[in-house]
Amino acid sequence: MGRKYKIAVLPGDGIGREVIPEAVKVLNEAASQTGLKPEIHEFECGGQYYLKHEREWSEEAEEFTKNEADAILLGGIGGVDQSGNIVRLPDGNLAGYSIVIGLRQELELYANVRPVKLYHGVPTPLADKGPSDIDMIIVRENTEGLYIPARGRVSEPDRELAFDLRLITAKGSERVTRFAFDLAMNRNGAPVDKQRRVTCVDKSNLLAGCKLFRESFDRVSTEFREVSKDYAYVDAWTLLVLRRPEFYDVVVAPNEFGDIISDLGGAIQGGLGVAPSGNIGETHGMFEPVHGSAPDIAGTGQANPVAAILSSAMMLDWLGTKHNDAKATQAAEVIRCAVESVLHEGQDRTVDLCRGRWQNVKPASTQEVGVAVVKRITR
């Protein structure tokens, strides 16, 4: 009898409500093919929910997600009101803040994991690079840095100022770098030389927090003699990765720098529409497409569901590893292979991927791409 996994599905706002249903369809089809038994529990949340109920999600959703769910699949957070303004809480934070940021803090989801992989059939802005050159993972510290709630503004008659405090601890730095080295141990190395490598990206030539982060990186590296260590200042890395993406295997960075460079990674892998992510801790995992709620295209059928679908595969991989469950791992691989096949064939793609050699392909809708992936799994 296979293990049943309780999955909290939070579509959120905007295109999250369009791409997450496609991811769930694909997840269920892969599960049926492999004998996995996911138990889907879907809840409304975010800005649109707040407009109706004056809270970000229901008590039932919060209780289940935090205390019962084996994993969380999250869509984009960020609703708009009838005037087109972003829905905010009385304190000025985005409506849905306690879900996106709060869960990271409360569930100790300390590692934000963003695979940067270029698939065949996906255009990249790097003219002389291809799928054999771009395959890395960016790991960002997810609970510290500039995004802790220690900020404010001071307004006085003769001056106005704002401040954001950055917190970096040795414990937080060591656990996320250890996570990155563990990842490298289970990969095949960088595309250019097959060397397992972890690159520390920081600004330790100037910032005290980054100096501590790098010191922690060095301490952890001594536990992984099989993995090569590498360093880059964050401003230099943005140049280096464009010139030579094939050199990078696993990259680890403090929170705010990791946030920035992972979006650069999203660009070189073909756009945020194909960029999945996971927020992972010791006992909990939350998985989401990188792109957010994109209210400007919500309801048009243009949203690319691939990032959400690949996020569901990441979720299954994590469950498979955590519970030593071959069925979950197999289901994740089934999803990835189906996505890769659909992208490679090139006929079922949303408008964001109808570029370059695919510029004359008629764009498919969000649902049509989801159906194509499901059909590929069924075959």
N, C-alpha and C positions, 0 to 999 in steps of 0.2 A: 504494500500500500504506500503510494507516494506521499510525500509531505505536502500539505496544503498551505499555501502562502496567502496571507491577508494583505492585499495591496490597497493602500489609500490613494485614490485618484482624485487630484485637485486640478481641474481644468483651468480655473482662474478666470482671467479676463481676455478680451480681444481675441487674437488668433489662437490663444490657448484652448478656447472652446471649439476650435476647428481642427487643430492638429492632434490634440490628445485623444479624441475619439478614434482617429485613424490609428494611432499608436496602440490603443486598446484592442482594436480589431485585429491588428497584426499580432499582438501579444497572444490573444486568444487562439488564433489560428496556429501559431507556432507551438503553443501549449498542447493543442489537440493532436498535433503531429508527433509530439514527443512524450505524451503521457503525463505532462505536468498539470497541476491542478491549482491555478491561481483563483483567488476569491476576490473579486473586484468590489470595492466599496467607494462609490463616487460621491463627492460633496462639493457644493458650490462654495466659493470663497473669493476674496479680493475686493476690488473697488466696486464692481457692479453689485455684489452682495451687500456691501456696506451702504450703498445708496438706498437699498430696500429695507435693511434691517438695523442700520446704525451699529453694526459690529462686523468684524472682518470675516468671521465664519461662525457656524453654529457651535454650541457647546458639545453636541454629539460629534461633530467633525473634529473638533480640537481634541476631545478625549480619545477618540479612536486613533487618530493620527499619531498622537504622542505615546499612547500606552498599549495599543493593540496591534497596530500595523507592523508587518514584517518589513515593509519597504514603502516608499512614497514616490508617486509619479506626479510631478507638478508641471502645470502649464505656465503661461506668462501671467505675471501680476502687474496690474496698472490699468484701472478702468477710467473712463471719461464720462463726464456728465452731459446733459443735453446741450450745453454751450461748448462742448469740446474740451473742457478743462479737465486736467488730471484730478481724480478724486483723492482728496487728502484727509488725514485725521486732524483733529483740533490742534495737535502739537506740530503740525506741518509735515509729518512723515507721510509717505505714500500709504494709501489704504491697502493693506495687505503686508505692511512692514513686519508685523508679528509672525507672518507665515514665511516670507522670504528670508528675512534676517533673524527673526526671533527663533525659528526652528534651528537655524545653524548654531545659535548660541545655546539654546536650552537643551538640544539633543547632542551637543558637542560634536557637530559635523565639521571637524577641524580641517579636512582636506577637500578642497575643490579640485576636481579632476576633469580636465578637458583634453580629450584626444584630438590631435591635429593630424588627420589622415586624408590624403587626397585620393579619391576613388576614380577609377576609369570612367570616363563619361562626364566628369565634372571639370569645368574650366577654372584655371588658376590664373591670376594676374602675372605670375612669374613665367615669362615667355619660354625660357629654356629649361623649365623643370616639369616633371611629370610625377605620376603616382609612385614610381620607384624612388623618388627623392624626398617625399614629404610623408613622414610617419613618425610622429613624436607625441609625447603626452606632457602637457603643462599642469603642474601641481601647484596650487596656490594655497597658502595658509588662509584659513577661512573664518577664524573667530577673533582675530586680533587686528593689529594695524590701525589704519585710519578709520575703519568702519565700526569701531566700537562706539557706543553712544556717549561720547565725551566731547561735546561740541557746543557752541553757542555764539551769541552775538552781543555786543555791547554798543548801545547807542547813547551818546551824550551830546550836548549842544555843540561842542567844538570838534567832535570826532565820532567815527563809527568804525567798528572793527568786528571781525569774526575770527573764531579759533576752532581748530580741529586737533585733538590730541591723538598721537599715535602711541599705541602700547604694543611692545614686542617683548615676550618673555623667553627665557631659555627653554622652559618646558614646552611651550607652544612651538618654538622653532625646531626643537629636536624631534618632536613627534611627527611633524609634517615632513621633515627631511628623511626621517626613517621610513615613512610611508613611501616617499619617492624612491629611495634605494631598494625597498622591497619590490616596488613595481619594476624597476630596472632588472632585478634578478629574474623576473618572470617574462621578460621580453627577449627579442632576438638581437638587440643592439641597434645602433644607428644605421640608417640605410647605407652610408658611405663606406663603412668599414666593419660593420657587424660588432662593433665594440659596445658593450654595455657601458653607458655613460650617464651621469647625472650632472647637470649644469646648474650652478647656483647663480641666480640673477638677482642683483641687489644694487645698492648705492653705498657700499661700505667704505668708499673713499671719502665720504662726507658725513653720513648719518650714523648716529650712535646705535639706533635700533638695528640697522643693517649690519653693523660691525658685530653685534651680538648674534644676529641671524647667521652670519658666515662662520663665526666661531662655533656655533652649534652644529652647523653643517659639517665642519671639519671633524668635530668629535664623533659624530655619527658615522662619517665615512670610514673610520678605522675599523668598524664592524663589518665592512663589505669590501674585502680585498679584491674580489673579482670584478668590482665595478670601478671604472675610471671616474675621477672627479674633475670637474671643469668649472671655470668661473667667467662671469661677464657682468660688467656694469649695465644697468637696465637700458640706458640710452644707447650704448654701443651694441647691445644685443638686438635692438630693433633694426640695426643696419646689418649685422652679421647673419641673422636668420633669413633676410631677404636674399643675401648673396649666396648663402650656403646652408639651406634648410636640411640637407641630407646629413649634416654633421650631428644633428641633435636627436637624442633618444628620449630622455626624461629631463624636464626642466622644472626647477622648484624656485619659488619666489615668495616674498612677503605679500600680504593681502592685496594692497592697492596696486603694486607693481604687477603682480600676477594677473589681476583683473584686466589691466591695460594690455599686457603682452598677449594674453589669450585671445583677445579680440583681433589682434594682428594675426595670430594663428588662424582664427576663423576666416580671415580674408584670404590667406594663401591656400586654404583647403577648399576654397570655392564659395565662401559666404556663410553667414550665420544660419542659413536655412538647412545646412548639412552638419552643423556643429552641435553635438550632444554634450552633456556634462553630468557629473555626479557630485553630490555633497556627502562625504563619507566620514563616519566616526567609528568608534570601537564597536558600538552595538546597533546603530541606526544608519540608514542610507536614504537620501532623497535625490531623485534624478529628474533632470529638466532640460529642455532645449535651451540653448544660450540666448536665443533671439528675443525673448521677452514677449510682451502682449501686442506690439506693433498695431496700435489702434488705427493708424492711417490706412491699413489694408484689411482690417477686420471686416468680415462679412462679404468680401469680394471673391472668395474662393481662390485667391492667389497664393496663400501661405503654403510654404513648403513643409510637408509633414515629416521629411526624412530625419531632421534633428530630433524630433520627438520619438520617432520610431527607433532610432539608434540609442536614444536615452533609455528606452524600455529594454533594449538588449544589454546595455550597461547594468541595469538593475538586475536582470536575470543572471548575468555573470557574477555580480557581487553576491547574490543569494546562493549561487552554486558554489562559490568559493567558501562563503561563510558556513554553509551547512553541508559541505562536501556532497553536493547533489549533482550528479552527472546529468540528470534530466534538465535542470535549470541551465546548466552550461551548454548543453546541446541546443536547447531552445534559443539561447542567445546567438549561437553560431548560425542557426537556421535563419534567424532574422537578418543578421549581417550579410549572409550569402544572398538572400533574396533582394535586399537593398542594392548590393553591389551589382547583381545581375540586371536589375531594372535600370540602374544608372548607366551601366555599360551599354545596354541595348539602345538607350538614348531617345526612345520614342515617348515615354511617359515621364514628363518633367514639368515642373512649375516654371512660371515665367522668369524667375531669378536665375535659372540654369539654361535658359534659351539664349546663350551668348556664344561668341566665337564660332566654331564650326557647327554649333547647334542653333544658330540664330534663325534659321528658317523652319525649325520645328514648331508646330502649333502647340502653344502652352496647354498643359493639362491642368485640371483643377486639383485642389487639395484632396478631394475625395477620390478622384481618378487615380492619383498616384498611390493612395492607400490601397485601392482595389488592385492595382497592378502588383503591389508587393504581396498582398494576400494570395493572389492567383499564382504568383511565382512559388510561394510556399506550398500551395496545394499541389502543384505539379511535382 
